[in-house]
Amino acid sequence: MNIAELPKTARLFWLYQYLPRNASQAQSLTEIMEEYSKNDPTNPSKRKNLENDLKSLYLALSEISHQEALYRKPSWDNDNINGKTAYYHINPDFSLDIINDETLFFWQMLANYTTDYLPKTLQNTLEQKLINMLKSNKKFSDSKLGQWQQHLITLPSVIHAPTLDSEVVATIHQALLNQQILEIYSCNKWEQQGKTRIIYPHGLVFIDNMMYLSAFNPADDHIDDDVLLDQYRNFAICRIQSARIIDKPIPDWVTRDGLSLENLKRFGKLEPTEDIQIKLVLKVEHYACQHLYERPLSTDQIITDIDDTYKQVTATVANTTRLQDWLVGMSQRAVVLEPKHVRDTVYARLQEAMDLYQQTDDKK
């Protein structure tokens, strides 16, 4: 297709799509002409048309966004560029997305509530996008939605998100998007010595403010998903010290519907889980039980009276590490009645805590 022969609106739209989004990849007029007018790239009149189209696109985008969206070096303020080679690229932060109060409020809330969950590099990108959008809509702070920011605040987590290696994260993202095999060097918790592993990356899992890489060990295809599930692993990304893409595609079975992230969640594979489902029975003080009406443990939760002091809570839940942590935290207000192995686990952890405090007191 010869772009130079299309109507002007089509030419401008093509230029917007074609121009690079990075200053280091900016293209000269001659380079753009190679694609703009393939049949006649040296024609002076078509070259002049291209110059006019670039100027029209610059003015149109600037009027829409109230910022410089199409960059030229030398700058557009310099009218006399005879004898100089001009280079063009689109501002990487520019978007034709509709910017209104609702979208700005959405991005603002997203930036606030992901502070402790996203890697710092991604959070910086999000905050920069918000800054650019606010510049484009200077009246937002005076709008009804904009005024909400005066009444909202997000408190940080007790422990902050870990520091992530931006190169490792970028490599993992690329491997996931291109469905390629990864070689990683990572350490298990509490271990100093790492290990090199070849894995089939599958997805990212956010648990509280930790990010995990969902992956499979190398294995041959099998008709039974349960056999393949035995090769499933989670890797804390903060413990991955290096990552390298192997230029080979992951096997087709990794993307099988039965092994989707949603199904892995249902199978209890996305976080440390001792049992997929248990029937949890608790004896809880009336006062402490109040928040379980507001935030139930499960959709089938049942709360009944035991006496004037305690209620019984029954719920079907996954026996995860997070559940056990919560039960330990509720220890002075709640007792696990069933199942016995969960009761024993919580009791053992509480006993260890008592022993630790006792040892500390004995040394005083």
N, C-alpha and C positions, 0 to 999 in steps of 0.2 A: 504494500500500500504506500502510495506517495502522499505523505502528510501535507505537503505544501499545496496540494490541489483540493484539500478538504475545505469546507466552510470555516470561517474564522472561529466560531464557538467550538467546533470540533478540534481545531488546531490548538487552541488555548487549553482545552481539557487534556489533550495528548501531552502538551508540554508539562502541565502540572503533574501528570502521572510519570512522565519520563525523567524529569530532572532529578539528579541525585539529592539525597537528604543529608549529605555530609560535606563539609568544606574541603576535606582532603580528596574528595572524589569529584569536585566541581569540574564542569566541562566548558571548553571554549566554544565559541560560535562555530568554528570549523568542525569540531567534533559533533556538535548537535546537528549541523547541516548534513552530516553523513546519514543520519536517520530521518531528518526532516524532509530532505529532498534527495532520495537515493538515486533517482534517475538523472538528476542535474545538480549535484552538490556544489558546483563552482559558479552557478548562475548568479550574477550580481543582483538582479532584481529579486530573486527568491531569497537571497541572503539578506537583503534589505527588509523583505517581508518578515523574515524570522526575527530580525532586530525589533521591528515594530510589534510583533506578537509578544516577544519577551517583555517589552515595555508595557504593553496592554495588560499582560498577566500580572506584572508587578503592581500596577495601579489598582487592578481589580481586587487582588488579594489584600492589598494594604487597606483598601476601603472597607472590606468585609471585616478584617481582624483588628484594624487600628494599630497594626504593628508591621514591621518589615518582614514579609513572608518569603519574598524572592530576593536572594542576595546576589549582588554583582560586584566583582572586583576587577577594576576600580569601582567605587561605590556609585550609586545612581545619582548622587549629588554632583558628581564630576561629569559635566556635559561634554567636555572635550576629551575623548579617549582615542583620537586618531593616532595610529602608530602603536597602540597598546593592545595587548591580547586580553580580552575580557573573559572572565570565568563566571559561571552561573551555578547556583544550587538553591534548593528550597530550605528554609529554616527548619531543622529537624524537629522543633517543638511546635510547628504550625500544624493545624488540622482544620479541615472543613466541617468538622462536627458542629452541630448547632450548640451555641453557648447561650444558655438562659439561666434564670435563677435556680431552676430545678437541677440542672446538670452541675452547676457550680456547688450547690448545697450537697449533692451526692458525692462529688470529688472531695469536698471539704470533710465530710463525715468519714469517707473512706480513708483519707490521710490520717485523721485523728485516731480511728479505731484499729489501724494496722501498725501503729508505731512500734508495738512490742512483738509483732508477729512476722514482719517482713525483714529480709536482710537490709542492712543500712543502705547499700547501693540502690536497691529497688525503692526504698522509702524516699531517698533523695530524689529519684526520678519522679516519683509521685508528687512530692512536694513542689518540685520545679514546674511540673505540668499545672498544678493548681495556681502557682504564682503567675504563670503566663496567662491562664484563663482569667484570673482576677484583673490583670492588666487590660484584658480585652473587654471586660465588663466592669467599669469603674463605679457603676451605680449599685453594684450588688450589695455592698455593705449597708446601703440605705433601704434595701428592700425588706419585706417581712421575713423572708427566709434568711437573708443575710444577717438580720438582727439576732437570730437564734444563737449565733456563735458567742454572744455575750452571756448566754445562759447555760452553756454546755462546757463541760471539762471532762477529760479522760484521765483517770488516775493510773499510773504505771503499775505493772505487775510487781509482786514482791521481789522476784528475781528477774533480771533483765534477760532479753534474748541473747544467745551466744553470738560471738563474732564469727562471721562466715567469710571464707576466702572467695572474693568476687570472681576470680578466674575459675575456681572449682564450680561455683554456681552457674556461671555462663556455659561451661562445658557440659554440665548436666542438662541444662535447658536445651542446648543444641542437640544432644544425644536423644533426648525425649522427643523433640519435634521431628527429628529426622529418622527416629526409630533405629538408632545405631547401637552397637555393642560398646560397652564402657570398660576401661581398665581403671580401677581405683586403688589407692593406697590409703588404708584407714586403720584406726585403732579401736578396739573394743573399750567400753567404759572400764576405768581403773587400770588399764594396761598401758605400759609405756612403749612396747614394741608393736609396730604396725604390721600389716600384711597386705600383699598385693593380691587383688581379686579381679577376675573377669566376670562381669555380670550383664544381665539383660535388663536395662532400666525400664521401669513401668509407669511411675508417676511420683508426685510429691504429696506428702502427708503432713498436715499441720496439727500438732498436738500441743495445746496451750501455746507457749511461745518458742517451741522447738519445731524444726523442719527436718523431715526424714525423707530419704530416697527409697521408694518402693521398687523392689527389683527381684529377679529370679537368678539363681545359680544356673550355669549352663547345664542343659539337659536335653535329651532327645524327646521328640513329640510322643505323646501317649494319649490313648483314647479316653483314659480316666483322668479327670481334672484333679482328683484327690492325690494322684501320684505326683502331678506337677506342683501341687500346693506344698508338698514336702520340701520343694526347692525355693520356696518364697522366703525373702529376707527383707528386713528394714535396716537402713543405715542412717545414723544421725549425721547430717551433712556437716555439722561443726567438727566431727571427728574424721572427716575425709580430708586428708592432707594434700592429695593431688588427684587429678582425673584426666584421663586421655581417651579420646574417641578412637576406636578401632573401626576402620573403614569397611565394616561388614554390617548388613542389616540383621536386626534381631529376628528370631524365627517367628513364623505366623502365629504359632500357638500362644505367644505371650499376649497378643491382642484379642484372644478368644473371649467371647461374651461371658463365659462362665468364670473367667479370671479377671473381670473388670474390677476397678477400684471399689465400686459399690458392693459387688459380691464379696470381695476380700474383706470389706468392713463387716458384712453380715456374718462371714465365717470367723470373725475375731482375729484376723491376721494383721491388721494395720497398727496394732499396739500390743505390748506384752499382755498376754491373756492366758490364764491357767485353764479356764473352762469357757467354752463359747457362751453358754447360757446357764444360769443358776437361779433357783428360786430362793431369793434372799428374804429372811424373816428377821426383823429388828424389834427390840423393845426400846421405845424412845420416850423421853420425857415430854409432857404436853407442850411445854414452852418451846423445846427444840424441834418438835414435830411441825410447828406452824409453817416453817419455810418449805416443808415438803408438800404442803397443799399448793403452794405457789409454784414450786419447782419440783415436780414429781420425779422419782427415780426411773419410772417407766410408764408406758401407756396403760399397763394393767395394774398399776399400783392400787392397793387397798389399805385403808387405815381404819382400824377398829379400836374401841376402848378396852383397856385391860382393867384399870381401876382409876381412881381420882388423880393418880400421879403419872401413869404411863399409858401409852398407846402402842398397838402393834402395827407395824408396817410390813406389808408383803409386796414384793415386786420381782419381776423376771428381769435380770440384768446380766451383763457380761462381767465375768470375774477378772477385771483388769487391775493393773497396778494402781491406776488412778482411783478405782473404787476402794481398794484397800487403804490407800492414803487418806481418802475421805473418811473411811470408817475409823481409822486411828485418830483423825482430827475430831471426830464426834465422840471420842471414848468416854468423856465425863458426862455425856448426855444420852448415850445410846449403847445397847449391848446387842451383839450378834447372837441370835438364837439358832438359826440354821442358815446354811449347811454347816456341819461340824468342822470341816476342814478350813472353811473361811474363818469361823470363830477361833479355831486353834491358831491360825496365821496371825490374826489381829491380836490375840492374847499374847503370843510370843513376841510380837513387836513391842507391845506395851511393857512386857516384862523386861525386855532388853533396855527400854528407855528408863525404867525404874532402876535397873542395875547400874546404868551409866550415871544417873543422878546420884545414886548412893555412893558409887566409887568416887565421884567428885567431892561429895560431902565428907567422905572419910579422909581425904587428903588435906582437908582444910586444917 
